[in-house]
Amino acid sequence: MTTQKTYDVRTHGCQMNVHDSERLAGLLETAGYVDLASVPAAERPEVADVVVFNTCAVRENADNKLYGNLGQLRPAKLRNPDMQIAVGGCLAQKDRGLIVDKAPWVDVVFGTHNLGSLPVLLDRAAHNRRAQVEILESLEVFPSTLPTRRDSAYSAWVSISVGCNNTCTFCIVPSLRGKEADRRPGEVLAEIEALVAQGVVEITLLGQNVNTYGVEFGDRLAFGKLLRACGEVDGLERVRFTSPHPAAFTDDVIRAMAETPNVMPSLHMPLQSGSDKVLRDMRRSYRSARFLRILDEVREQIPDAAITTDVIVGFPGETEADFQGTLDVVRAARFSSAFTFQYSVRPGTPAATMDGQVPKEVVQERFERLIALQEQVSWAENRRIEGREVEVLVAPSEGRKDAETRRLSGRARDNRLVHFAVPQGADVPRPGDLVTVGVTYGAPHHLVADAGLTGGPYAVRRTRGGDAWAALQADPAAAGRPRVSLGMPSVGRPDVPSHAAGRAPAPGCTAG
């Protein structure tokens, strides 16, 4: 058995949580713990010395999932009282001390605003032999100041803001993540350049509402400028972002996407409902016609853009006519895919006490109709790509059947999942490399690209991302993940106007 203390971070929820978990892993590594997955199988304990749950609170079953997982760990805690269990994230911010009341074997509860407190709270809980609950009400330091252990050698998340200033009636996130706080443009670019220097070829800009970036320093065009500045970072192959809000989506962002070659032609644009009445009840400050106009404008300037969305079915007061409005917009929007949700009551949100809660069986039936329609739309959109060439950023594995079909997988520029065949004797790409392939079949949820087997397009371009992935394979202690990188500068009002968001000084310098 290993003599080093091990950790296991278990993540639920959105990309924000995934990125926060990279920070938590970095903090624990810096404090001397090692990733449970990096321990050789013969020496690996059944349960880590520290298990951290990074929770979500958006869906109703998040509570049940957490407490079910905590219950499964109780026997391990009884066998080893020195083992520690920590709960963080949005559900911790919401439930606070209630978590320890329901699961007294939990050692630490921390919120969304104090990720950096985890190692100290673990030490304090061990010393005092009692649970430590620490929830801050607002952000004191931007999460980018914390050390990070990324999940990928060639792809990375970059937070540009945290929090949200919207008041959607179904959403509990603003009360858990707080008001929007923006990073300085120079700091964002400094982090991107540092990541590229480590071999990263793809970054995803993260924010609860990325296109309101700049609200703190009074530049409503700041996000478009940031996208253009990303285009000047040498060695950065792909730039993505999530998620924008339709009400704040402006023409300058569309132009920046169209005119910046490394900004990918993919867009996640949350619809939520196609009914104007339901959108009003949700406090979504746009209407279905405005939403569809945005998509038209995007496709006019970026004809090959793949647009994805979120849709909620069964919001309080939704009638059959309202739901038909959603189906109409989904047909017209031609989404490449959609994340569909059944409305669930979240205590503390205005929607929780609204009249007209829709019966579960009605919600289920509508949900099934929506999924069936979106399957048809997705399939039709993917069939349109048959016969085309696509450039794929190769992933370690994104398909359950890759081994048996002898295909590799990755994401096209428009973020569609592609499974592709490697011709006999041809160069085999590494994860992080780019390969150009010919699409032979469009399925509802992916593309198949086997053209290379019959003399069609197949070309590999090796990248520094592939080099970085290969270097990790030669380091058995890394367990396939990059080593911990240090944090970047913190949040604050820019010292210079945001139009100066061009080149950034080297990491560690004071960025403007």
N, C-alpha and C positions, 0 to 999 in steps of 0.2 A: 504493500500500500504506500501511496505517496505521503511524504512527511509535510508537504506544503499544504496550506489551507486552500480549498477550492471554492469556486463560485459558479452559479448557474443563474443567468438572467433570463426570465421567461416573459415574452412580450405579447401583449394583446392590443389590438386597435390599429390606429392609422400610422402613416409614415412618420409623423411627429414622434410617436412613441418608439418606433423602430430606431430613429436617430437618437432619441433620449437614451435608449438602451445601450447604444454604442458609447455614450458618455458614461453611463453607469459601469459598463465593463472597463472603460479606461480608468475610472476612479478606483475600482477594486484592484485592478492590476497594479496601479501605482501604490496602493496600500499593501501590496505584497501577496495578494491572492492570485491563483492561477485558474484559468478557464477549465472547468470539469472536462470539456471535450478534448482538451489538449493533453490530458493524462493518458498514457498508454492503457489500452483496455484491460490488460492483466493487473494493473495497479489502480485502476479507477474505482473509487468508492461508489456504492449504489446511489447515494444522495450527496450533493455537495455540502460543504461546511456552511456556506451561505447561499440561500435560495432567495432570489429577488423577483417579485411579481411586479411588472410594470403594466398597470391596468388601464382599461378604457371604461368610460361611463356612458357612452353614446347609446348603446342598445340595452334593452331591459334584461337580457340574459347575461350581461356582464357581471352583475352581482352574483347570480347563481354559479357562474363559471368560476369566479374567484373563490367563493366559499367552498365549492366542491373541491377545488384544487388544494385549498388549505386543509380540508378534512383528510385528503389523501396523504398529506405530509405529517399529520399528527402522530402516527405510529413511529415514524423516523425520529421525530422530536422527542418522543418518550424514550426511545432507545438511546438517544444521544442528546442529552440536555444542552450540551455545548454547541450543537448545531443552531444556526440562527435563520430566522425567516423574516424578510422585509417586504413590505407592500408599499409601492409608490404609484405615481401616475394620477389620472383623473378620478378614478374611483376612491383612491386614498384622500384626494383633496376634498371629495364630497362627503365620504363617510367618517373620516377622521377617527376619533376614539371608538366609534361604533365597531370598527374592525376588530379591535382588541377585545371588546365586550363579547362579540360573537365568536372569536377565535383567540382565546387567551394565550395560546401557544405562539402567537406572533410576537416578535421581538421589537420590530421597528416599523413605524408608519411615517412616511414622508410625502410631501405634496409635489405639485408640478413646479413650484417656484424655488425649491431648495434641493435639487438633485445632488448638489455638491456636498450636502450634509451627511450623505449616507455612511461613509466610513466612520465619522465621528459618532454618529448615532449608534452604529453597531458596537463600537468600543464602549460607549456609555452604557448600553443595554447589558453587555457582558459584565462590566464592572459593578453596576448597580443591581444586577439580577432582576431587573424589572423592565417592562416594555417602555420604549421611548416613542412618543408621538409628537412630531414637530411639523406643523403646517404653517407656512407663511402666506400672507394675503396678497403679496405682490412680489414681482421679480426684483431681486437685489443685484444679481449679476447675470449677464446673458449666458445661456448654456454653452456658447462657443468658447468661453474662457476655460472650460473644463477639459481635462485630457480625454482622448477618444480612442477606442479600439474599433475600427471599422470592420464591417462584415465582409467587404469586398476589396480586392487589391486594385481593381481598375475602375470602380464606380463608387460615387460618394454622394451623400446628402450634404447640403449647405443651407443652414437656416439664415434667412434674411430678416425674419420678424417672428415674434411670438405673440399670442393673444389675438383678440378679435373685438372690433368695435360695433359689430352688427348685433341685432336683437331678435334673431329668428325665434319664433315662439316655440319651436320643437327642439331647440338646441340648448344643451347645458354647458357647452364648451366655454363661452365667454365668462361664465361665473367660476369656471375651474382653471382656465388659462389666463384670465385677466384681460385688461385692455391691451390694444396693440402696442408693441414696443419694437422699433426698427433699429437695425444695425447700421453703422456708417457704411456708405458704399465702398470706400477704400478698404475697410476691414473685410467685407465680403470678398472683394477681389484678391486681397492678400491671402485669405484662406484658400481660394480657388487656385491661385498660383502655387501655394505650398503643396496642395494636393496633387496638382499636375506634376510637380517636381518629384513626387513619390510614385508616379506611374499611373495616376488616375486619368482616364480619357473621357469619362462621362460624369457630369454632375447634375443633380436635381436640386433646384432652388426650392426651399420649403417655406411656407407661411400659411397661416390659417386663411389668409386672404391676400395672396401675393400682389395683386394688382392695386391694392391701396398702399403698397410700400412707398414710403416717403411722406406719409401723413404727419409724422412727428417733426419733420424738418421742412414742411411747407412746399414740397415739390410734387405735384400730382403726376408729373411725367417721369418720375424717378425710376419706375420699374422698366419702362421701355429703354431708358438710358443704360440701366444695368445690363439688360439683355445685349445691347450693342457693345458694351464694354467687355462682356464675356466673349464676344466674337473676336476680340483682339488678343486673347490669351493664347500664346503659341503652344501648340500641343494638345489643346482641349478639343476633342473631336465632337462631343455631343453635349448639348445643354437642354435640360427639360425643366419644367416647373409645375408645382401644384400647391394649392388650387386657387384659381381666380374666382371672382364673384361676378355674375353677369351684369349687375347694376353698375359696377365700377370699371368694366372692361372697355378700353378706349381704342380709337383708331391707331394711335401711335404705337401701341403694343402689337397690333396686327402688323403694322409696317416693320417694326423691329424684328418680328418673327420672320417675315418674308424676306427681309434684306440682310439677315445675319446668317451666313451659311451653316454655322454649327448649332444654331437653335433649331431643334427638331420640329417637323411638321405634325406634331401631336398636341392635342389640347383637351384637357379635362374641364368641362364646363357644366357645373351642377344645375340641373333643371329643377328638381324636386317635385314639381307638378306642372301639368300643362293647362290647368284651370286657373283663370285669372282670379276667381273668387278665392280659391284655396291659396294662391300665392299671396293675396292680401291678408288672409287669415294667418299665414305663416310669417308675415312681415318681410316678405321677399320683395324688394323694391324694384321689380321689373315685371313685365307682363309677357305672355307667350309670344306675341308678335315681335316685341323687342328682342327676345331671346333668339327667335328664328332669323331676324335680321342680322344679328351678330354672326351667326353661323354662315349666312350668305356672304357677309363681308370677308370672313376668314377664308372661305373657299374661293372667293373671287381672286384674292391675292396669293393664296396657298392652295392650289387646286387639289393636291394630293393629301391634304391634311386629314388625319384620322381624329375624330372627335368622340370622346367618351363622356359619360354623365353619371349623375346620381338621381334616383327617383324614389320618392316615398309614396307608398300606397296606403290608403285608409286613414289619412289625416282627419281629425275630428271635423265633422260636417261635410265630408266629401260625399257627394251624391253620385249616382250612376252617370249622370250627365257630366259631372266634373271629371270622373275617371275617363269617360270617352274623350274629353279634351286632352287628357294626358296621352292616350293612345294616338290621337290625331297628331300631336306634336312629335311623338316618337317616330311615327311614320314619316313625317315631313323632315325631321332632323337627320335621319340616316346615320345614327350613331354607330360607330364600329363596335362598341360594347357599352353595357350599362351596369352599374352597381345598383341593384334594386333592393329595397327594404320595405318591410311591413312596419307601419307606424307602431311604436311602443311608447307607453306613458313613461316619462322621466320626471319624477317628483322634483319640484322646484322650477319647472318650466311653465310658462303661461298656458301652453297647449294641454297640460295635464289636467286642468280644471275646466276646459272648454266643454260646452254642450255638444251633443251629437257624436259621441264616441262611437265609432263604427264597429258592429259586431265582428268577432274574430272570423267567423265562417265567411262573411262577406269580404273581408280583407283578403283572406286566403284565396278565394275564387278570383278576385280581381288581380291579385299578385300572379297567379298562374297564367291568366290571360296576357298580362304584361310580359312575362318571361317568354311565352310562346311567340308573341309579336316580335320582341327584340331578337330572338333566335332567328326568325325569318329575315329581319333586316340585316343582322350581322352576317348571316350566310350570304345574302345577296351582295353585300358590300365586299366580302372577301372573294367571292367568285369573280368580281370585276378585276381582281389583281392577277388572275391566272394569265400566264404568258409574259408577265413583266419580270424585270430584274429588280431585286431588292438587295440592299446592303445590310448585313446582319452583324450586330455586335455579339460575339459568341459568349454564351454563359456556361458555367460548370455543368448545369443540367436544368432544363426547364420543362422536361416532358417525362411522364411516368413510363412511357414506352420507348424511350430513346434507345435503351440497351437492346431490346428485342428487335427493333426496326433498324438498328445500326445507323441511326441518325444522330446528329448533333442539333443543338437548339440555341436560339438567341432571339434578340429583338431587332426588328427592322427600324428604320429611322422613324417611322410613324408609330412605333411602339407595339406593333402587332407581333405576336409570338410566331416564330418560324422554326419548323423542324426541317432540316436539310440533310441530304445524303452527300457523302464524300466519295468521289469516284475512286475506283481501284488505282492505287499507286499515286494518287494526287497528294499534295501537301495537306496535312491535317492541321487545322487552326487550333490555337489554344484559347481558353477563355480570356477575353480581353482583346483578342484579335478581331479584325473585320473581314468578312467574306461576302463576295458578290455571287448570288445564286439566282436561278430562274425558277419562278413559282409554277408548279404543275397542278396544284389543287388548292382551292379555298374552302376550308371547313368552317363551321360556325364560330369556333373559338381559336383557330390557328390557321397558318398557311403551311402547306407541304411544298418543299422545293427540291425536287429530285431530278431536275433537268440535266445536271452534271453527269448523271449515269448514262445518258444517251447523247453525249457530246454537246450539251447545252452549256449555258454560262456557269462557270465555277472559277473563282479567283480569290486567293487569300492575300490579305495585306497584314503583315505582322506589325504590331504596335508596341509602344512602351507599356501599355496596359497588359498585353500578353506577356511581356518580359517580367513585369511585376508579379503576375500570377505564377509564372514558372519559378521565380526566385522563392516564392512561398512554399512551393512543393519540395524544395530542397532543404526546408527548415522544419523538421518534424515537430518541434516544440510549438510552432505557430498554429497548428491545427487548421491551416488554410486561411487564417485571418491575419491582416497586417499587425505589426507591433503597435504599441500605444504611441500616439502622437500628442504633442503638447497642445494646450488650448490657445486660442487666438484672442485678440483684444476684445474689450467689452462694449456693451451698448452705450449709446450716448448721442447727444446732439452734435452734428457735424461741426468741425471747426471752419470748414470752407463750404461754399455753396455746393449743392448736390450736382450741379452741372459739371463739377470737376471730377466726377466719378469715372476717371479714365484709368490710367496706369496706377498701380498701388505700390507703395514702398514694400520692402522685404518684410516677411513675417517677423513680428517682434518690435517693429518700429511703430511710432504713433501714426496711424493712418488717418487721412482726412475724410 
